[in-house]
């Protein structure tokens, strides 16, 4: 479990690709200073497992499903990635509940400065927009953010200077793709309501007939 508060920007130093899987080595002295084999680490919002590490870098394995469903497959040596260690039970909860299980990939449509902020508009698949509400939470490349605006095809987020400078979102341009994880609690509520609607005798017609 993560919170979406980025701890470090690591640099990809090596990539080993198999037919459908990957092994990635990332330089990050801050993260490996408190690392253990088998630890969960969010890399651009994707929950991965540390399989090797030393004093300067760590290696993570990426399984086929993750390669296909996220932007991880597009990483190149020299790229920077957002990193966050799993949330500790006694730590501050600065963002929101983030699972590290990416729901889909979005495309940056525009970036524009507004006073001390930068507005980023991202095109998102319609099935993900169901879980997006204005002022709700969303995770973009592992960064916990608030939805500033939601349309029938896009979401807009607003970055303060700190977030812009301390995450890879500040480096990404129009046309680049980002990992999207919608609000976990919202997904569970929506799933429950849909299941209830399928099994309950209470319908919209029933509610109308009874004055609701």
C-alpha positions as CSV (number, residue, x, y, z in Angstrom):
1,X,0.0,0.0,0.0
2,X,1.3,3.5,-0.9
3,X,0.2,7.1,-0.4
4,X,1.2,8.7,-3.7
5,X,3.8,11.0,-2.0
6,X,7.0,10.6,-4.2
7,X,10.2,10.0,-2.2
8,X,12.8,10.1,-5.0
9,X,13.3,10.3,-8.7
10,X,15.5,7.3,-9.6
11,X,17.4,7.0,-12.9
12,X,17.1,3.8,-15.0
13,X,20.6,2.4,-15.4
14,X,19.9,-1.0,-17.0
15,X,17.1,-2.8,-18.7
16,X,16.9,-6.5,-19.5
17,X,14.0,-7.5,-21.7
18,X,12.6,-11.0,-22.3
19,X,9.8,-11.9,-24.7
20,X,7.1,-10.5,-22.5
21,X,8.8,-9.5,-19.2
22,X,11.5,-7.0,-18.1
23,X,14.1,-6.5,-15.4
24,X,14.9,-2.9,-14.6
25,X,17.8,-1.5,-12.5
26,X,17.3,2.0,-11.0
27,X,19.9,4.2,-9.3
28,X,18.4,5.6,-6.1
29,X,20.6,6.0,-3.0
30,X,17.7,7.3,-0.9
31,X,15.4,4.3,-1.5
32,X,18.1,1.6,-1.1
33,X,19.3,3.1,2.2
34,X,16.3,1.3,3.8
35,X,15.7,-1.5,1.4
36,X,15.2,-5.2,1.9
37,X,14.8,-8.1,-0.6
38,X,11.2,-8.6,-1.4
39,X,10.1,-5.0,-0.5
40,X,7.4,-3.4,-2.5
41,X,8.3,-0.3,-4.4
42,X,6.1,1.9,-6.6
43,X,7.8,2.8,-9.8
44,X,5.8,5.4,-11.7
45,X,2.8,4.2,-9.8
46,X,3.4,0.5,-10.5
47,X,3.9,-1.8,-7.5
48,X,7.0,-3.9,-8.1
49,X,9.3,-6.0,-6.0
50,X,12.9,-5.4,-5.2
51,X,14.9,-8.5,-6.2
52,X,18.4,-7.1,-5.9
53,X,20.0,-4.0,-4.4
54,X,23.3,-2.5,-3.3
55,X,24.3,0.9,-1.8
56,X,23.5,2.8,-5.0
57,X,20.8,1.0,-7.0
58,X,18.1,-1.7,-7.0
59,X,16.6,-4.1,-9.5
60,X,13.0,-5.0,-10.0
61,X,11.2,-7.6,-12.1
62,X,8.2,-6.7,-14.3
63,X,5.8,-9.5,-15.2
64,X,4.0,-9.7,-18.6
65,X,0.7,-8.3,-17.5
66,X,2.4,-5.2,-16.1
67,X,4.5,-4.7,-19.2
68,X,1.3,-4.7,-21.3
69,X,-0.9,-2.6,-19.0
70,X,1.4,0.2,-18.1
71,X,4.0,2.6,-19.5
72,X,6.9,0.6,-17.9
73,X,7.6,-1.1,-21.3
74,X,8.5,2.3,-22.8
75,X,11.3,3.1,-20.3
76,X,14.8,3.7,-21.6
77,X,18.2,3.8,-20.0
78,X,18.7,7.3,-18.6
79,X,15.0,7.9,-18.0
80,X,13.9,9.1,-14.5
81,X,11.1,7.4,-12.6
82,X,9.0,8.3,-9.6
83,X,9.7,6.1,-6.6
84,X,7.8,5.5,-3.3
85,X,8.4,2.9,-0.7
86,X,5.4,1.1,0.8
87,X,3.6,3.0,3.5
88,X,4.8,2.3,7.0
89,X,2.3,1.8,9.8
90,X,3.7,4.6,11.9
91,X,4.3,7.1,9.1
92,X,2.4,10.2,8.0
93,X,-0.5,9.7,5.6
94,X,0.1,12.6,3.3
95,X,-1.6,11.5,0.1
96,X,-4.4,9.0,-0.4
97,X,-4.8,5.2,-0.5
98,X,-2.8,4.0,-3.5
99,X,-2.5,0.3,-4.4
100,X,0.1,0.5,-7.1
101,X,-2.2,-1.5,-9.4
102,X,-2.5,0.7,-12.5
103,X,-6.0,1.0,-14.0
104,X,-4.9,2.3,-17.4
105,X,-2.7,4.7,-19.3
106,X,-3.5,8.3,-20.2
107,X,-2.0,10.8,-22.7
108,X,-1.0,14.4,-21.8
109,X,-3.0,16.7,-24.1
110,X,-1.8,20.1,-22.8
111,X,0.3,21.8,-20.1
112,X,-0.2,25.5,-19.2
113,X,1.1,27.7,-16.4
114,X,-1.5,29.5,-14.3
115,X,0.0,31.8,-11.6
116,X,2.1,29.5,-9.4
117,X,0.6,26.3,-10.7
118,X,0.8,24.2,-13.9
119,X,-2.5,22.8,-15.3
120,X,-2.0,19.4,-17.0
121,X,-4.9,18.0,-19.1
122,X,-4.8,14.2,-19.6
123,X,-6.9,12.1,-22.0
124,X,-8.3,9.1,-20.1
125,X,-10.2,6.1,-21.2
126,X,-14.0,6.5,-20.7
127,X,-14.2,3.4,-18.5
128,X,-11.8,5.1,-16.0
129,X,-13.6,8.4,-16.1
130,X,-16.5,6.7,-14.3
131,X,-14.3,6.7,-11.2
132,X,-13.2,10.3,-11.5
133,X,-15.0,13.2,-9.8
134,X,-14.0,16.9,-9.4
135,X,-12.0,17.4,-6.2
136,X,-11.5,13.6,-6.0
137,X,-8.2,11.8,-5.8
138,X,-6.2,10.3,-8.7
139,X,-2.7,8.9,-9.0
140,X,-0.7,10.0,-12.0
141,X,2.6,8.1,-12.5
142,X,2.5,7.3,-8.8
143,X,1.8,10.9,-7.7
144,X,-1.3,11.6,-5.5
145,X,-3.2,14.5,-7.0
146,X,-6.6,16.2,-6.9
147,X,-8.8,16.3,-9.9
148,X,-9.3,19.9,-10.9
149,X,-11.7,19.2,-13.8
150,X,-13.4,16.2,-15.4
151,X,-14.9,16.1,-18.8
152,X,-16.3,13.2,-20.9
153,X,-12.8,12.4,-22.2
154,X,-10.2,14.3,-20.1
155,X,-9.1,15.1,-16.6
156,X,-7.2,18.1,-15.5
157,X,-4.8,18.3,-12.5
158,X,-3.0,21.2,-11.0
159,X,0.6,21.0,-9.9
160,X,2.2,23.3,-7.3
161,X,5.9,24.2,-7.9
162,X,7.1,21.6,-5.4
163,X,5.3,18.7,-7.1
164,X,6.3,19.9,-10.5
165,X,9.9,19.9,-9.6
166,X,10.1,16.8,-7.4
167,X,8.3,14.4,-9.7
168,X,8.7,13.3,-13.3
169,X,5.5,15.1,-14.3
170,X,7.5,18.3,-14.5
171,X,9.6,16.7,-17.3
172,X,6.8,15.1,-19.3
173,X,5.5,16.9,-22.4
174,X,2.4,16.9,-24.6
175,X,1.8,13.5,-26.2
176,X,3.6,11.5,-23.5
177,X,1.8,8.8,-21.7
178,X,1.3,8.4,-18.0
179,X,0.0,5.6,-15.6
180,X,-3.4,6.2,-14.1
181,X,-4.8,4.7,-10.9
182,X,-8.2,6.0,-9.9
183,X,-9.4,6.4,-6.3
184,X,-9.4,3.0,-4.6
185,X,-12.3,3.7,-2.3
186,X,-14.5,5.0,-5.1
187,X,-13.8,1.9,-7.2
188,X,-15.0,-0.4,-4.3
189,X,-18.1,1.7,-3.7
190,X,-19.0,1.7,-7.4
191,X,-18.4,-2.1,-7.7
192,X,-20.6,-2.7,-4.7
193,X,-23.4,-0.6,-6.1
194,X,-23.3,-2.3,-9.4
195,X,-23.4,-5.7,-7.8
196,X,-26.3,-4.6,-5.5
197,X,-28.2,-3.2,-8.5
198,X,-27.9,-6.6,-10.3
199,X,-29.3,-8.6,-7.3
200,X,-31.7,-6.2,-5.7
201,X,-35.4,-5.9,-6.4
202,X,-35.2,-2.1,-5.9
203,X,-35.1,-0.4,-9.3
204,X,-35.4,3.1,-10.5
205,X,-39.0,2.4,-11.6
206,X,-39.8,1.1,-8.1
207,X,-38.3,4.2,-6.5
208,X,-40.3,6.5,-8.8
209,X,-43.6,4.6,-8.1
210,X,-43.0,5.1,-4.4
211,X,-42.3,8.8,-4.5
212,X,-38.5,8.9,-4.6
